[in-house]
């Protein structure tokens, strides 16, 4: 299957999280993908998450429960290693649904609530840093 070309930023959908047109940054320097999660905690063997961000109006504030989750050690760009929750969900890019692993992190101070890392990009996409919103623009064209 030929690789799709994606830009440095885009808008993506996470249908199982009920999140649509969420800004994301494509980051080939990051190994893992990450999602901003306002609040998350483990209770009775499940992980409860609240996806809300005042600066990103498409974050809906709904509570999502994950029965299957793990933890992963993630080294941030500043070299600090954190132990984060990791969940598997689905993402839609170029009108195709993919499985993706996301670590949960407080990205409140970051411009983009989603970071798509190279583990997900590998063998599926080529990144052209001159482009942006390639998948989202295709989605809008098909919606007309």
N, C-alpha and C positions, 0 to 999 in steps of 0.2 A: 504494500500500500504506500503510495507517495506521501511524503510529509507535507503538511500544510504550513504556510508561512504565517507567523503571528507577529504582532508588533510588541513594543515594550510595555504598553498598557492596553487594557481592554475592559469590557464589561461582561460578566459571566453570570450564569444562573446555577443555583443549587436547588433543584426541585424538591428533594427530600427534606431540605431545611426551610423550604418556602421563602427563599431569598432569590430575587431576580434583579438583573441589571446592576450587579454589584461591581464597583470599581476594583480592578486588580492590577498588580504590577507583575510583570514577567521578569523573573530574576534568575539568570543563569548562574549567578554566583552562590545562590542558595541551593542546598541539596534538597531540603524538605519544603513542602508547601505549608502555609500557615494561614489561619483565619482569626480575625479579631473576635474575641468572645468576651462580652461585658462581664459575665459572671458565670462561673462553673464550679460544681462541687459534686462529690461522690456521696451517694446516699442509698442505702439498702442494695448495694451491688450494681447500681446504675449511675451513669454520669448525666447530670442535669445541667443544661446550658441555656443561657439567655443571650441571644444575639441582638444587641442593641447598640447603636452609636449615633449620638446627636448630630455629628457632622456628615453622616451618610444616611439620608432619608429612606433609602430602600432597605435598610436594616429594620425588620418589623417588630422586634421586641418579644417575639414568641419564645416560649420555653420549649426546647427540644430535648428528648431523652434518648440516650444511647445505651443499649444493653451490652453492646460489644465495643470495647475500647481497650487501649493499651497505654503504656507510657513510653516515652522516648527521650533520650538525652539529646539536646539540640544545642549546638554552639552558635551563638548569635554573631553578627558581624563585628561586634566589639570584643569577641573572644570569650565571653562569659558562657559557661555551660549551664543550661537549665533542664530540669526534668519536666516535660510537658505531657499532657494528655494527647493521645492521637486517636482520631476517629476515621472511619471509612465512610464516604458518602459518594454522591454522584455530582458531576459538573457537566454543564452543556457549553460546548465551544463549537462554532461552525455547525450549529444545529445537529450535533452528534453528542450522545451521552457517553461519558467516560467515568470509570471509577477513579477516585482520588483519595489519598490519605492526607489528612490535614492535622497539623498540631494546633492546639488551642493556645492563644496567647493574647495578652492585652496589647493591642496595637493602637490604643487610643491616641497616642502622640504621633502616629504615622499618617501620612497622606492617604495611603491605600490600605483598606482593611484586609485585603487578601494579598498574599504573596504566593506566586506560583513558581515552584522550584524545579530544578533540572531533573529530579527523579520522575516527576510527572511528564515533563517535556520530552524526555528521552525516547527516541524512535517514533515520535508522533509529530513533532513540530520543529521548524527552523525559525529562529528569532531574527527579525530584521528591526534593529533599533530605530530606523527611520520611520517606521510605521506605528500607528496606534488605532485601536478600536476596530481592527480588521474583522474579527468575528461578529462584533456587535453591528457593524455596518451591513454585513451580509444578512444578519438576522432581520434588520430593519427593511432591507430590500425584499426579502422573501415575505415579509408581513404585509407588503403593499398589495 
